[in-house]
Amino acid sequence: IYVGFDEFDALCKAVDADAANAKAEHWMKTAEKIVEAQPAAIRNSARVAIASRDLLDKYKADTVTMNCLGGFRSGKLMAYPCLGFTELLDEGRHGVCEAQVPDSFAMVVSRALTGRSGFVSDPTLDTSTRNIIYAHCMAPKKMLGTDRPASPFRIRTLHNRDPRGACVQSFMPSGYMTTSFRVVGKTLLVHQAKSAGNYDSERGCRSQLVGAIKGDIEKLMRHWHAWHRVTVYGDIKEPLIELGKELKLQAIEEA
């Protein structure tokens, strides 16, 4: 269902100010620390978070994706939805970046197969260490499941360092096999890596999960298809490939 910014803006403006302030205060109190993000940006993000919930309730849905960058840049969106999307993911619903329908599909599949949230990212490859860095400014805090403790997190500005923005920097757990995938047309792309810590860099997006690639990183680098991937904790390569067969998708193991 396509929803225009005018409809969403009306929901944002209807949010109770006290409820938005209470949510913002909760975020700030539970964060490990607040680095650059400004309280006003966090409060505006809380208003957008509550409006996102109202939108899902209105349409009896559990998944929303939003043209966040374009909407905020054009003045049609009062704040980035990142903090609220993190909250939805940690509760078992889906807030997905950048109006990406393929990523939304992958997030729903991740939840269906594992009961856990996925992490949308723009990956970077480091062939010198055989590692991949999955980086984005919106990340779950509960990668191991909604009933598991949240990872430590900080509240930061986004990749563009705009002081009007706020997002979570999530420090995700190490030592787990992960599966990353995306559907592009009639192709299912999939690779795996073992989570190996978090890269904390001032360059790029805020949440940066390091993965030790399972397989051939040179193959992954030389034949990279598309851009985003959705990473989920757990070894779900075989179930994904079986699902792909049922959907008449050609599976490509990337590494």
Buried (B, 14 or more C-beta within 10 A) or exposed (E): EEEEBEEBBEBBEEBEEEEBBEBBBEBBEEBEEBEBBBBEBBBBBBBBBBBBBBBBEEEEEEBBBBBBBEBBEEEBBBBBBBBBBBBBBBBBBBBBBBBBEBBBBBBBBBBEBBBBBBBBBBBBBBEEEBBBBBBBBBBBBBBBBBEBEBBBBBBBBBBEEBEBBBBBBBBBBBEBBBBBBBBBEEBBBBBBBBBBBBBEEEEBBBBBBBBBBBBBBEBBBEEEEEEBBBBBBBBBBEBBBEBBEEEEBEBBBBB
